[in-house]
Amino acid sequence: MSNALQAGKDRRAFLGRYRSSLRWLALPAASLLLTACAGGGQHQEMKPTAPSGLAALKSPLMPSAFFADGGETFTAWRCTPSQDLVTTTPDDSRLRLWTALGETELPSAVVGSGSRYELGGVSFWRQGRDARVESDNGRLVCTLASERQTTTRKAHPDTIFYASGNEPGWNVSLDRNSHSLTLVSDYGQATDAFDYRVASVKNGGDARMILVSDSGRYPMELDLRAGACFDDMSGQPWPVRVTLRYGEREFQGCGQGVEASR
């Protein structure tokens, strides 16, 4: 690829992230300062067809907003006005940020102390356990609440996505090499396996993916949405909100795309 073509491609990617950040500026109140960061521009919802042949042996591609992208730690922030955020830093040059509605990425900016990330009039400035998030609509004052090591293949070597929840305790593992998943429910007392299909997928900062199956004991639907999520017992941060419907039961929890082992 020529330098000119590559430069044009890089510019289009930057403008896509910039337009995403501009949605923040149209909000009417500081208490909603970050809700629009979930918008990743215009997205087209796709209805994938069932896999066949060799493609059936592989797990589907999952939205990048479900992953830490190399970040080693997820950090939970409690902010005033009331809002909870999740961040990770894949490297020194960028910060990934999840709000209740989705994910966005901010490149690093020059600052005298601490770490600052900024894009399109929105900035995240961290100094130790404190942070400030600012846009034209106002400011959030945040305090570090908890941290969690990124889930990797070291703990789940055959899994592309992992989710869990409480009361009753459950977890779901999507196989890395096939369209199959395993549900362990009722505090480990019940296990069911499914061959699933992707009912819909939406990429971008407000990514969403719905998986369905009729191959288990009961019909199953797994709804995955990019957004700040917190374990309702430990408070630990995750980047995906998960709703699992299994027969007449519904489970709520959090999940994450499983990263390569470090």
C-alpha positions as CSV (number, residue, x, y, z in Angstrom):
1,M,0.0,0.0,0.0
2,S,1.4,3.4,-0.9
3,N,2.1,6.0,1.7
4,A,-0.7,8.2,0.3
5,L,-3.3,5.5,0.6
6,Q,-2.2,4.5,4.1
7,A,-2.4,8.2,5.2
8,G,-5.9,8.5,3.8
9,K,-7.0,5.3,5.7
10,D,-5.5,6.6,8.9
11,R,-7.2,10.0,8.5
12,R,-10.6,8.3,8.0
13,A,-10.1,6.2,11.1
14,F,-9.2,9.3,13.2
15,L,-12.3,11.2,11.8
16,G,-14.5,8.3,12.8
17,R,-13.3,8.5,16.4
18,Y,-13.6,12.3,16.4
19,R,-17.2,12.3,15.2
20,S,-18.0,9.8,18.0
21,S,-16.6,12.1,20.6
22,L,-18.6,15.1,19.3
23,R,-21.9,13.5,20.4
24,W,-20.9,14.3,24.0
25,L,-21.1,18.0,23.3
26,A,-24.8,18.1,22.4
27,L,-25.9,16.8,25.9
28,P,-27.9,19.3,28.0
29,A,-26.6,18.6,31.5
30,A,-23.3,17.8,33.3
31,S,-25.0,14.7,34.9
32,L,-25.2,13.2,31.4
33,L,-21.7,14.3,30.4
34,L,-20.6,10.9,29.2
35,T,-23.7,9.2,28.0
36,A,-23.0,10.0,24.4
37,C,-19.6,8.4,24.3
38,A,-21.4,5.2,23.5
39,G,-22.2,6.5,20.1
40,G,-19.5,5.4,17.6
41,G,-20.9,7.2,14.6
42,Q,-23.3,5.5,12.2
43,H,-23.5,1.7,12.5
44,Q,-25.3,-0.8,10.3
45,E,-27.0,-3.7,12.1
46,M,-26.3,-6.9,10.3
47,K,-28.2,-10.2,10.2
48,P,-25.5,-12.8,9.7
49,T,-26.3,-16.0,7.9
50,A,-25.6,-19.4,9.5
51,P,-22.0,-20.5,9.0
52,S,-21.1,-23.3,6.7
53,G,-18.1,-25.3,5.7
54,L,-14.8,-24.3,7.3
55,A,-16.3,-21.1,8.6
56,A,-18.6,-23.2,10.9
57,L,-15.5,-24.4,12.8
58,K,-14.5,-20.9,13.9
59,S,-16.0,-18.6,16.5
60,P,-17.6,-15.4,15.1
61,L,-15.7,-12.1,15.1
62,M,-16.6,-10.1,18.2
63,P,-16.7,-6.3,18.4
64,S,-13.5,-4.7,19.6
65,A,-15.4,-2.8,22.3
66,F,-15.8,-6.1,24.1
67,F,-12.0,-6.4,24.6
68,A,-9.2,-4.7,26.6
69,D,-7.1,-4.6,23.5
70,G,-3.9,-5.4,25.4
71,G,-4.8,-3.5,28.6
72,E,-3.7,-5.4,31.7
73,T,-6.2,-4.0,34.2
74,F,-9.7,-2.7,34.2
75,T,-10.3,0.3,36.6
76,A,-13.7,1.2,38.1
77,W,-14.3,4.9,38.7
78,R,-17.1,6.4,40.9
79,C,-17.9,9.9,39.8
80,T,-19.8,13.0,40.8
81,P,-22.4,13.9,39.4
82,S,-23.4,10.2,39.8
83,Q,-21.9,8.1,37.1
84,D,-19.7,5.0,37.0
85,L,-16.9,4.5,34.5
86,V,-14.5,1.7,33.5
87,T,-11.1,2.4,31.9
88,T,-8.1,0.5,30.7
89,T,-4.8,1.7,29.1
90,P,-3.5,-0.7,26.4
91,D,-0.4,1.4,26.1
92,D,1.0,4.9,27.0
93,S,-0.6,6.5,23.9
94,R,-4.3,5.8,24.6
95,L,-7.1,5.2,27.1
96,R,-10.2,3.1,26.5
97,L,-13.3,4.3,28.4
98,W,-16.6,2.6,29.0
99,T,-19.8,4.4,30.3
100,A,-23.2,3.0,30.8
101,L,-23.9,3.1,27.1
102,G,-20.7,2.1,25.4
103,E,-17.0,2.6,24.7
104,T,-14.7,5.2,23.2
105,E,-11.0,5.7,22.9
106,L,-9.0,8.9,23.7
107,P,-5.4,9.5,22.6
108,S,-2.8,10.8,25.1
109,A,-2.3,14.6,25.4
110,V,0.4,16.7,26.9
111,V,0.0,17.5,30.7
112,G,2.3,18.8,33.4
113,S,1.5,16.0,35.9
114,G,-0.5,12.7,35.9
115,S,-1.9,11.3,32.7
116,R,-4.2,13.0,30.3
117,Y,-6.2,11.8,27.3
118,E,-8.2,14.0,25.0
119,L,-10.3,14.0,21.8
120,G,-12.8,16.4,20.3
121,G,-13.1,18.6,23.4
122,V,-13.5,15.7,25.8
123,S,-10.6,14.9,28.2
124,F,-9.8,12.4,31.0
125,W,-7.1,13.6,33.4
126,R,-5.8,11.1,36.0
127,Q,-3.6,11.9,39.0
128,G,-3.1,8.9,41.1
129,R,-6.4,7.7,42.5
130,D,-8.3,10.8,41.3
131,A,-9.5,11.8,37.9
132,R,-11.4,14.6,36.1
133,V,-13.5,14.1,33.0
134,E,-14.4,17.3,31.1
135,S,-16.3,18.4,28.1
136,D,-18.2,21.6,27.0
137,N,-21.1,20.3,29.1
138,G,-19.3,20.2,32.5
139,R,-17.1,18.1,34.6
140,L,-17.1,14.8,36.4
141,V,-14.9,14.4,39.5
142,C,-14.0,10.7,39.9
143,T,-12.3,8.5,42.5
144,L,-10.8,5.0,41.8
145,A,-13.1,2.4,43.3
146,S,-11.6,-1.0,42.3
147,E,-9.4,-2.7,39.8
148,R,-9.4,-6.1,38.2
149,Q,-6.8,-7.9,36.1
150,T,-7.9,-8.6,32.5
151,T,-9.3,-12.1,31.9
152,T,-6.8,-13.9,29.6
153,R,-6.3,-17.2,27.9
154,K,-4.1,-18.3,30.8
155,A,-7.2,-18.8,32.9
156,H,-9.5,-19.6,29.9
157,P,-7.3,-21.1,27.1
158,D,-10.2,-22.2,24.9
159,T,-12.5,-19.3,25.4
160,I,-13.1,-16.2,23.2
161,F,-15.7,-14.6,25.6
162,Y,-16.4,-15.1,29.3
163,A,-19.3,-13.8,31.4
164,S,-20.6,-14.4,34.9
165,G,-23.2,-13.3,37.4
166,N,-24.7,-13.9,40.8
167,E,-27.8,-15.2,42.7
168,P,-27.8,-17.9,41.5
169,G,-24.1,-18.0,40.5
170,W,-23.6,-18.7,36.8
171,N,-21.0,-18.3,34.0
172,V,-20.8,-18.6,30.3
173,S,-17.8,-19.5,28.1
174,L,-17.9,-19.1,24.3
175,D,-15.6,-21.6,22.6
176,R,-12.7,-20.0,20.7
177,N,-12.8,-22.5,17.7
178,S,-16.5,-23.1,17.1
179,H,-20.1,-21.7,17.4
180,S,-20.7,-23.3,20.7
181,L,-20.9,-22.2,24.3
182,T,-21.2,-23.7,27.8
183,L,-23.5,-22.5,30.5
184,V,-22.7,-23.4,34.2
185,S,-25.6,-22.3,36.4
186,D,-27.0,-22.7,39.9
187,Y,-23.7,-22.3,41.6
188,G,-22.1,-25.0,39.5
189,Q,-24.8,-27.6,39.9
190,A,-26.1,-27.5,36.3
191,T,-24.2,-27.5,33.0
192,D,-25.6,-27.1,29.5
193,A,-23.9,-26.8,26.1
194,F,-25.3,-25.0,23.0
195,D,-24.5,-24.7,19.3
196,Y,-25.6,-21.1,18.7
197,R,-26.0,-18.7,15.8
198,V,-25.4,-15.0,15.7
199,A,-28.9,-13.3,15.5
200,S,-27.5,-9.8,15.1
201,V,-24.3,-7.8,15.6
202,K,-23.6,-4.1,15.8
203,N,-20.0,-2.8,15.8
204,G,-18.6,0.5,17.1
205,G,-18.6,2.1,20.5
206,D,-22.2,1.1,21.2
207,A,-21.5,-2.5,20.1
208,R,-24.1,-5.2,20.7
209,M,-24.2,-8.9,19.8
210,I,-27.1,-11.3,20.3
211,L,-26.6,-15.1,20.2
212,V,-29.5,-17.6,20.1
213,S,-29.8,-21.3,20.3
214,D,-32.5,-24.1,20.5
215,S,-30.0,-26.9,20.9
216,G,-29.9,-27.0,24.7
217,R,-32.5,-28.2,27.2
218,Y,-34.3,-24.9,26.9
219,P,-34.1,-22.0,24.3
220,M,-31.3,-19.6,25.0
221,E,-30.6,-16.0,24.1
222,L,-27.4,-14.2,25.1
223,D,-27.5,-10.4,24.8
224,L,-24.0,-8.7,24.9
225,R,-23.7,-4.9,25.1
226,A,-20.6,-2.8,25.4
227,G,-20.8,-0.6,28.5
228,A,-19.5,-0.2,32.0
229,C,-20.5,-3.1,34.1
230,F,-19.8,-3.9,37.8
231,D,-20.2,-7.2,39.5
232,D,-23.1,-6.8,41.9
233,M,-21.2,-8.5,44.8
234,S,-17.6,-7.6,44.4
235,G,-18.0,-4.3,42.4
236,Q,-15.2,-5.4,40.0
237,P,-15.3,-3.6,36.6
238,W,-16.0,-5.2,33.2
239,P,-16.6,-3.8,29.7
240,V,-19.7,-5.7,28.6
241,R,-23.2,-5.9,30.1
242,V,-24.7,-9.3,29.7
243,T,-28.3,-10.6,29.8
244,L,-28.9,-14.3,29.5
245,R,-32.4,-15.7,28.9
246,Y,-32.6,-19.4,29.4
247,G,-36.1,-20.9,29.1
248,E,-38.2,-18.9,31.5
249,R,-35.2,-17.7,33.5
250,E,-33.2,-14.5,33.0
251,F,-29.7,-13.8,34.4
252,Q,-27.9,-10.5,34.6
253,G,-24.1,-10.2,34.7
254,C,-20.9,-8.9,33.2
255,G,-18.4,-10.1,30.6
256,Q,-15.3,-9.6,28.6
257,G,-13.6,-10.8,25.4
258,V,-10.7,-13.0,26.5
259,E,-7.3,-11.5,25.8
260,A,-4.2,-13.4,24.6
261,S,-2.1,-14.5,27.6
262,R,0.8,-12.2,28.6
